[in-house]
Amino acid sequence: MMRSTASKAQPADQPDRPRRPWRSLLALLVGKAVRLVSRLSHHGGSALPGKVVERIDPDFLARTLSGLPRGVVLVSGTNGKTTTTRMVASMLESLSLKVFTNPTGSNFTRGVVSALVSTLGLSGRLHADIAVLELDEAYAVHFVRQVKPRYALLLNVMRDQLDRFGEIDTTARLLGQVAQATTGTVVLNREDPRIASLAAQTPAQTGVAYFGLSDDLLSYFPTDDDMHASDQDADGAGAASASRPVRPGHRLPAEVTLERVMDHRAAFRLDGRLLETDLRLEGVYNLYNAAAALALVRVVLEDREPDDAALMDALSKVTPAFGRGEVITYQGAPVELVLVKNPMGFRLALSSFNPAGQDTMIAIRDEYADGRDMSWLWDVDFTSLRDTGVAMVSGTRAYDMALRLAYDQVPTEAIETDLDRALTAFLEVHPGRPKRIYCTYTSMLRLRSALGRITSVDDAGVGA
């Protein structure tokens, strides 16, 4: 198994747990009470109990995670955090580890604390071998000040919610602080120049591994720089650019490369071996996330060296993450929720799904968790929806979205800013026909909650 540095993180004996102060039990009890009230009243989000616990016991997070035999995995980046975290956690569980994770995509530190509150008994002891945690790029910095991850998986840097983070180089610097704090191994996307360059920021004793793409797939998964070059070409300013992207890190040795993409199936190269498996995940972008997850799992389990068949079997069992290609059945028909939050994610989602035979809805809100600046919608090509049109556009920015569709000559059948009314009307169009909803984060939460009132939806512990 290849490593770009010789350092390898081996499972340590269980560390001594810090003595538990009295306020820890108080914080846990209050947190559980807040969680119960929030869920019963359908008010508040999944992070509220964590916010309360952090106020009572600021050391709760670090102390609770300190006793894990295999430490903490931190997953961050602009696109794919939630799905990749789910992949890693699911695969490690399939390969016989006890895993704690934050499954709802509440990826602030207080969201992790909330997940702990729902998991822990009154003893305060976390019964797990390893924690696999998704962290927002900015909050990952706050997290690593409290908890040093043994492993980090850094996925990509794209334009995403720029009103929160500023330029993408700022986001890369945030992830650089995660790389600097990681004690075992950092797994990096070699195809993203800003991510690959973070290898230089890792401590001397920290290992570095990469995941990547075959030559043929480079143009299929553009970086932020590729997308800007493409936009310039469209304006006539970049006609001299090459058809195949230039990636400075592309020749770095990769732990795992994605070689071929097929319908719910992918081929990966591991140590020179070509392996294929079926996947239950939707969207070609999740096949690249699968390569990232495979690379991380191999690093975590390098002391056990799981065989190829076990790895592929574990990957094939992963189901879609909360709100990310999740399919909810309503009156016998599938309703698929597809999270979109930046140009690359929306472009890849549209290219992954054939709209024929489906009713399509787009729900765009601009709450803080979505990002207030929705100008990125103009960087998405919606022409694939011309033939079928969009049955419903909703959310606080519904009219902005409808205007954007009009510029691409995509017909819109209805516009309703109220999400509940929009969902009801959308579900009544062509009863029994498959439906797909492209939605921003807070739209997804609201729609998922609304669907939960009329049909069966898996409980993710999130308020309305």
C-alpha positions as CSV (number, residue, x, y, z in Angstrom):
1,M,0.0,0.0,0.0
2,M,1.5,3.3,-1.1
3,R,2.3,6.2,1.2
4,S,3.9,9.5,0.3
5,T,5.5,9.7,3.7
6,A,6.6,6.8,5.9
7,S,4.7,7.7,9.0
8,K,1.8,5.3,9.7
9,A,-0.8,5.8,12.5
10,Q,-1.3,2.6,14.3
11,P,-4.2,2.0,16.8
12,A,-3.1,3.1,20.2
13,D,-4.0,1.6,23.5
14,Q,-7.1,3.3,24.9
15,P,-5.9,6.6,26.4
16,D,-6.6,7.6,30.0
17,R,-9.9,9.4,30.2
18,P,-9.8,12.8,31.9
19,R,-11.7,12.9,35.2
20,R,-15.3,13.8,34.6
21,P,-16.4,17.0,36.3
22,W,-19.8,17.4,37.9
23,R,-20.9,19.9,35.2
24,S,-20.4,17.2,32.5
25,L,-23.4,15.2,33.9
26,L,-25.4,18.3,34.3
27,A,-24.6,19.3,30.7
28,L,-25.6,15.9,29.4
29,L,-28.9,15.9,31.3
30,V,-29.8,19.4,30.2
31,G,-28.8,18.5,26.6
32,K,-31.0,15.5,26.5
33,A,-33.9,17.5,27.9
34,V,-33.5,20.2,25.2
35,R,-33.3,17.5,22.5
36,L,-36.5,15.9,23.7
37,V,-38.4,19.2,23.9
38,S,-37.1,20.3,20.5
39,R,-38.3,17.1,18.9
40,L,-41.7,17.0,20.6
41,S,-42.4,20.6,19.7
42,H,-40.9,20.4,16.2
43,H,-38.8,23.5,16.9
44,G,-35.1,24.1,16.7
45,G,-32.5,22.2,14.7
46,S,-30.2,19.3,15.4
47,A,-27.5,21.6,16.8
48,L,-29.5,23.2,19.6
49,P,-28.7,20.7,22.3
50,G,-25.0,21.0,21.5
51,K,-25.2,24.8,21.8
52,V,-26.6,24.4,25.3
53,V,-24.1,21.7,26.3
54,E,-21.1,23.8,25.1
55,R,-22.3,26.7,27.2
56,I,-22.5,24.6,30.4
57,D,-19.4,22.4,29.8
58,P,-16.9,23.9,27.2
59,D,-14.6,20.8,27.5
60,F,-17.4,18.3,26.8
61,L,-16.4,17.6,23.2
62,A,-12.7,17.1,23.8
63,R,-13.2,15.0,26.9
64,T,-15.8,12.7,25.4
65,L,-13.8,12.0,22.2
66,S,-10.4,11.5,24.0
67,G,-10.9,7.8,24.9
68,L,-11.4,6.4,21.4
69,P,-8.9,3.6,20.6
70,R,-8.6,4.6,16.9
71,G,-9.1,8.3,17.4
72,V,-11.0,10.7,15.3
73,V,-11.5,11.0,11.5
74,L,-12.3,14.5,10.3
75,V,-13.9,14.9,6.8
76,S,-14.1,18.4,5.3
77,G,-14.2,20.3,2.0
78,T,-16.7,22.1,-0.1
79,N,-18.6,19.3,-1.8
80,G,-19.4,15.8,-0.7
81,K,-18.7,16.0,3.0
82,T,-22.0,14.4,4.2
83,T,-22.1,11.5,1.7
84,T,-18.4,10.7,2.1
85,T,-18.6,10.8,5.9
86,R,-21.5,8.3,5.6
87,M,-19.5,6.1,3.2
88,V,-16.5,6.0,5.6
89,A,-18.6,5.3,8.7
90,S,-20.7,2.7,6.9
91,M,-17.7,0.9,5.5
92,L,-15.8,0.8,8.8
93,E,-18.9,-0.6,10.5
94,S,-19.2,-3.3,7.8
95,L,-15.5,-4.1,8.5
96,S,-16.3,-4.6,12.2
97,L,-15.4,-1.3,13.9
98,K,-17.8,0.5,16.2
99,V,-18.2,4.0,14.8
100,F,-19.6,7.2,16.1
101,T,-20.6,9.8,13.5
102,N,-22.8,12.9,13.0
103,P,-25.3,11.6,10.5
104,T,-27.5,14.6,9.7
105,G,-25.1,16.9,8.1
106,S,-25.2,19.3,11.1
107,N,-21.5,19.9,10.7
108,F,-20.6,22.6,13.2
109,T,-18.9,21.7,16.5
110,R,-22.2,22.0,18.3
111,G,-23.8,19.7,15.8
112,V,-21.2,17.0,16.8
113,V,-21.9,17.7,20.5
114,S,-25.7,17.2,19.8
115,A,-25.0,13.9,18.1
116,L,-23.0,12.9,21.2
117,V,-25.8,13.9,23.5
118,S,-28.2,11.6,21.6
119,T,-25.8,8.7,21.7
120,L,-24.3,8.8,25.2
121,G,-25.8,7.2,28.3
122,L,-25.6,8.9,31.6
123,S,-22.1,7.4,32.2
124,G,-20.8,9.8,29.6
125,R,-18.7,7.1,28.0
126,L,-18.7,6.8,24.2
127,H,-18.8,3.1,23.3
128,A,-17.0,3.3,19.9
129,D,-13.6,2.4,18.3
130,I,-13.5,5.5,16.2
131,A,-15.3,8.7,15.4
132,V,-15.9,9.8,11.8
133,L,-17.0,13.4,11.7
134,E,-18.1,15.8,9.0
135,L,-17.0,19.4,9.8
136,D,-17.8,22.6,7.9
137,E,-14.6,24.2,6.6
138,A,-14.7,27.1,9.1
139,Y,-15.9,25.1,12.1
140,A,-13.2,22.4,11.4
141,V,-10.7,25.0,12.6
142,H,-12.6,25.4,15.9
143,F,-12.8,21.6,16.2
144,V,-9.1,20.9,15.8
145,R,-8.3,23.5,18.5
146,Q,-10.2,21.2,20.9
147,V,-9.6,17.8,19.3
148,K,-6.6,16.7,17.3
149,P,-7.8,14.3,14.6
150,R,-5.8,11.2,13.9
151,Y,-7.0,11.2,10.3
152,A,-8.3,13.9,8.0
153,L,-9.9,13.5,4.6
154,L,-9.9,16.8,2.6
155,L,-12.1,16.7,-0.5
156,N,-12.1,19.8,-2.6
157,V,-12.3,23.6,-2.6
158,M,-15.0,25.2,-4.7
159,R,-16.9,28.5,-4.7
160,D,-19.5,27.9,-2.1
161,Q,-21.3,30.4,0.2
162,L,-18.7,33.1,-0.5
163,D,-20.6,35.5,1.7
164,R,-19.5,33.3,4.6
165,F,-16.0,32.3,3.8
166,G,-14.7,34.8,1.2
167,E,-12.5,33.6,-1.6
168,I,-11.7,30.0,-2.1
169,D,-8.1,30.5,-1.1
170,T,-9.4,31.5,2.3
171,T,-11.3,28.2,2.5
172,A,-8.1,26.4,1.5
173,R,-6.2,28.1,4.3
174,L,-8.9,26.9,6.8
175,L,-8.4,23.3,5.6
176,G,-4.6,23.9,5.9
177,Q,-5.1,24.3,9.6
178,V,-6.8,20.9,9.7
179,A,-3.9,19.3,7.9
180,Q,-1.5,21.0,10.4
181,A,-3.4,19.6,13.4
182,T,-3.7,16.0,12.1
183,T,-1.5,13.5,14.0
184,G,-1.8,10.4,11.9
185,T,-2.5,10.6,8.1
186,V,-4.0,13.3,5.9
187,V,-5.8,12.0,2.8
188,L,-5.9,14.6,0.0
189,N,-7.6,15.0,-3.4
190,R,-4.6,15.1,-5.8
191,E,-6.7,16.6,-8.6
192,D,-7.6,19.8,-6.7
193,P,-4.5,22.0,-6.7
194,R,-5.4,23.8,-3.5
195,I,-6.0,20.5,-1.7
196,A,-3.0,18.7,-3.0
197,S,-0.7,21.6,-2.0
198,L,-1.8,21.1,1.7
199,A,0.7,18.2,1.9
200,A,3.4,20.8,2.4
201,Q,1.6,22.0,5.6
202,T,1.4,18.6,7.3
203,P,3.7,18.0,10.3
204,A,6.8,15.9,9.5
205,Q,5.5,12.9,11.5
206,T,2.1,12.9,9.7
207,G,1.5,10.7,6.7
208,V,0.0,11.8,3.5
209,A,-2.0,9.8,1.0
210,Y,-4.0,10.7,-2.1
211,F,-7.1,9.8,-4.0
212,G,-7.6,10.7,-7.7
213,L,-8.9,10.2,-11.2
214,S,-7.8,8.3,-14.3
215,D,-6.7,10.5,-17.2
216,D,-10.0,9.9,-19.0
217,L,-12.1,11.3,-16.2
218,L,-10.3,14.5,-15.5
219,S,-12.6,16.7,-17.6
220,Y,-15.6,15.0,-16.2
221,F,-14.9,16.3,-12.6
222,P,-13.8,19.9,-13.0
223,T,-12.0,21.9,-10.3
224,D,-13.0,25.4,-9.6
225,D,-10.1,26.6,-11.9
226,D,-11.4,24.4,-14.7
227,M,-14.9,25.8,-14.4
228,H,-13.6,29.4,-14.6
229,A,-11.5,28.5,-17.6
230,S,-14.6,26.9,-19.2
231,D,-16.6,30.1,-18.6
232,Q,-13.8,32.2,-20.2
233,D,-13.9,29.9,-23.2
234,A,-17.6,30.4,-23.5
235,D,-17.0,34.2,-23.6
236,G,-14.3,33.8,-26.2
237,A,-11.5,34.7,-23.8
238,G,-9.9,31.3,-23.4
239,A,-9.9,29.7,-26.8
240,A,-6.3,28.5,-26.4
241,S,-7.0,26.4,-23.3
242,A,-6.4,22.6,-23.6
243,S,-9.3,20.3,-23.8
244,R,-7.9,18.2,-20.9
245,P,-7.4,20.0,-17.6
246,V,-3.9,20.5,-16.3
247,R,-3.6,19.3,-12.8
248,P,-0.2,19.8,-11.1
249,G,-0.7,16.9,-8.7
250,H,-2.2,14.4,-11.2
251,R,0.9,12.2,-11.3
252,L,1.2,11.9,-7.5
253,P,0.9,8.2,-6.4
254,A,-2.7,7.7,-5.3
255,E,-4.0,5.3,-2.7
256,V,-7.2,4.9,-4.9
257,T,-8.1,6.2,-8.3
258,L,-11.6,6.3,-9.9
259,E,-11.1,4.6,-13.3
260,R,-14.5,4.2,-14.8
261,V,-18.0,5.5,-14.1
262,M,-21.2,3.5,-15.0
263,D,-24.8,3.5,-14.0
264,H,-24.7,2.7,-10.3
265,R,-21.4,1.0,-10.8
266,A,-17.7,2.1,-10.7
267,A,-14.2,0.8,-11.3
268,F,-11.4,1.7,-8.9
269,R,-7.6,1.1,-9.0
270,L,-6.0,0.1,-5.8
271,D,-2.3,-0.7,-5.7
272,G,-2.4,-1.5,-9.5
273,R,-5.5,-3.8,-9.1
274,L,-8.7,-2.9,-11.0
275,L,-11.8,-3.5,-8.9
276,E,-15.5,-3.0,-9.8
277,T,-18.6,-2.8,-7.6
278,D,-22.2,-1.8,-7.8
279,L,-23.3,1.2,-5.7
280,R,-26.6,2.2,-4.3
281,L,-25.7,5.9,-4.4
282,E,-27.1,8.3,-6.9
283,G,-25.1,10.6,-9.1
284,V,-21.7,10.3,-10.7
285,Y,-20.2,12.8,-8.3
286,N,-20.7,10.2,-5.5
287,L,-18.5,7.8,-7.4
288,Y,-15.6,10.1,-6.9
289,N,-16.6,10.5,-3.2
290,A,-16.4,6.7,-3.1
291,A,-12.8,6.8,-4.2
292,A,-12.1,9.3,-1.4
293,A,-13.8,7.1,1.2
294,L,-12.0,4.0,0.0
295,A,-8.6,5.7,0.4
296,L,-9.4,6.8,3.9
297,V,-10.7,3.4,5.0
298,R,-7.6,1.7,3.7
299,V,-5.5,4.1,5.7
300,V,-7.5,3.6,8.9
301,L,-7.4,-0.2,8.5
302,E,-3.8,-0.5,7.2
303,D,-2.9,-2.6,10.3
304,R,-5.7,-5.1,9.2
305,E,-5.3,-4.9,5.4
306,P,-8.9,-5.8,4.5
307,D,-9.1,-7.9,1.3
308,D,-10.5,-6.4,-1.9
309,A,-13.7,-8.4,-1.8
310,A,-14.5,-7.1,1.7
311,L,-13.8,-3.5,0.7
312,M,-16.0,-3.7,-2.4
313,D,-18.8,-5.4,-0.5
314,A,-18.7,-2.8,2.2
315,L,-18.9,0.0,-0.4
316,S,-21.7,-1.6,-2.2
317,K,-23.9,-1.5,0.9
318,V,-23.7,2.2,1.5
319,T,-27.0,4.0,1.2
320,P,-27.6,7.7,0.4
321,A,-26.9,10.2,3.1
322,F,-29.5,12.3,4.8
323,G,-31.1,14.5,2.1
324,R,-28.4,13.7,-0.4
325,G,-30.0,11.6,-3.1
326,E,-32.3,10.2,-0.4
327,V,-35.4,8.7,-1.8
328,I,-38.7,9.0,0.1
329,T,-41.8,7.1,-1.0
330,Y,-45.1,8.9,-1.2
331,Q,-48.2,7.1,-2.3
332,G,-46.1,4.5,-4.0
333,A,-43.9,6.8,-6.0
334,P,-40.3,7.9,-5.3
335,V,-39.6,11.5,-4.2
336,E,-35.8,12.1,-4.5
337,L,-34.1,15.0,-2.6
338,V,-30.9,16.2,-4.2
339,L,-28.9,18.8,-2.3
340,V,-27.4,21.6,-4.4
341,K,-25.3,24.4,-3.0
342,N,-22.7,25.6,-5.5
343,P,-22.1,25.6,-9.3
344,M,-20.1,22.3,-9.5
345,G,-22.6,20.4,-7.4
346,F,-25.6,21.6,-9.3
347,R,-23.9,21.0,-12.7
348,L,-22.9,17.4,-11.8
349,A,-26.3,16.7,-10.3
350,L,-28.1,17.8,-13.5
351,S,-25.7,15.8,-15.6
352,S,-26.2,12.7,-13.4
353,F,-30.0,12.5,-13.7
354,N,-32.1,12.2,-16.8
355,P,-35.2,14.4,-16.2
356,A,-37.3,12.4,-18.7
357,G,-40.2,10.5,-17.0
358,Q,-39.8,12.6,-13.8
359,D,-41.5,15.7,-12.4
360,T,-38.8,18.2,-11.3
361,M,-39.0,20.8,-8.5
362,I,-36.3,23.3,-7.6
363,A,-36.3,24.9,-4.1
364,I,-33.9,27.7,-3.4
365,R,-33.6,29.5,0.0
366,D,-31.0,32.0,1.2
367,E,-30.8,31.4,4.9
368,Y,-27.4,31.6,6.6
369,A,-26.9,27.8,6.3
370,D,-27.5,28.1,2.5
371,G,-25.4,31.2,1.9
372,R,-27.0,34.5,1.2
373,D,-25.3,35.1,-2.2
374,M,-27.3,33.1,-4.8
375,S,-25.5,34.6,-7.8
376,W,-23.8,31.3,-8.3
377,L,-27.0,30.0,-9.9
378,W,-26.0,31.9,-13.1
379,D,-22.9,29.6,-13.4
380,V,-25.1,26.5,-13.7
381,D,-26.2,25.3,-17.2
382,F,-29.9,24.3,-16.9
383,T,-30.5,23.5,-20.6
384,S,-30.8,19.8,-19.8
385,L,-34.3,20.7,-18.4
386,R,-35.6,22.4,-21.5
387,D,-37.5,19.4,-22.9
388,T,-39.2,18.5,-19.6
389,G,-39.4,21.9,-17.9
390,V,-39.7,22.4,-14.2
391,A,-43.0,21.7,-12.6
392,M,-42.5,23.8,-9.5
393,V,-40.0,26.5,-8.3
394,S,-40.1,27.4,-4.6
395,G,-38.2,29.0,-1.7
396,T,-37.4,32.5,-0.7
397,R,-35.4,32.9,-4.0
398,A,-38.0,31.2,-6.2
399,Y,-38.4,34.2,-8.6
400,D,-34.6,34.5,-9.0
401,M,-34.5,30.8,-9.9
402,A,-37.4,31.1,-12.3
403,L,-35.6,34.0,-14.0
404,R,-32.5,32.0,-14.3
405,L,-34.4,29.1,-15.9
406,A,-36.1,31.6,-18.3
407,Y,-32.7,32.7,-19.6
408,D,-31.9,29.1,-20.5
409,Q,-35.3,28.7,-22.1
410,V,-36.5,26.2,-19.5
411,P,-40.3,26.4,-19.0
412,T,-41.6,26.8,-15.4
413,E,-45.1,25.6,-14.7
414,A,-45.6,27.1,-11.2
415,I,-43.9,29.4,-8.8
416,E,-44.8,29.3,-5.0
417,T,-42.4,30.8,-2.4
418,D,-44.0,28.9,0.5
419,L,-42.3,25.5,0.6
420,D,-45.2,23.7,2.3
421,R,-47.8,24.8,-0.3
422,A,-45.3,24.3,-3.1
423,L,-44.7,20.7,-2.0
424,T,-48.4,19.9,-1.7
425,A,-49.0,21.2,-5.2
426,F,-46.0,19.4,-6.6
427,L,-47.0,16.1,-5.2
428,E,-50.5,16.4,-6.7
429,V,-49.0,16.8,-10.2
430,H,-49.1,13.4,-12.0
431,P,-49.8,11.2,-8.9
432,G,-47.7,8.1,-8.9
433,R,-45.0,9.6,-11.2
434,P,-41.4,9.7,-9.9
435,K,-40.4,13.1,-8.6
436,R,-37.0,14.9,-8.0
437,I,-36.4,18.0,-5.9
438,Y,-33.2,20.0,-6.2
439,C,-32.9,21.9,-3.0
440,T,-30.6,24.0,-0.9
441,Y,-29.8,22.9,2.6
442,T,-32.5,24.6,4.6
443,S,-35.0,23.8,1.8
444,M,-34.1,20.2,2.2
445,L,-34.7,20.3,5.9
446,R,-38.1,21.9,5.5
447,L,-39.2,19.6,2.7
448,R,-38.0,16.5,4.5
449,S,-39.9,17.5,7.6
450,A,-43.0,18.2,5.6
451,L,-42.8,14.8,3.9
452,G,-42.4,13.3,7.3
453,R,-45.8,14.5,8.2
454,I,-47.5,12.7,5.3
455,T,-45.4,9.6,4.7
456,S,-42.6,7.5,6.3
457,V,-39.3,9.2,6.5
458,D,-36.3,7.9,8.4
459,D,-35.8,9.7,11.7
460,A,-32.6,11.7,11.6
461,G,-33.2,13.5,14.9
462,V,-33.7,16.9,13.2
463,G,-36.4,19.4,14.1
464,A,-38.6,21.1,11.5
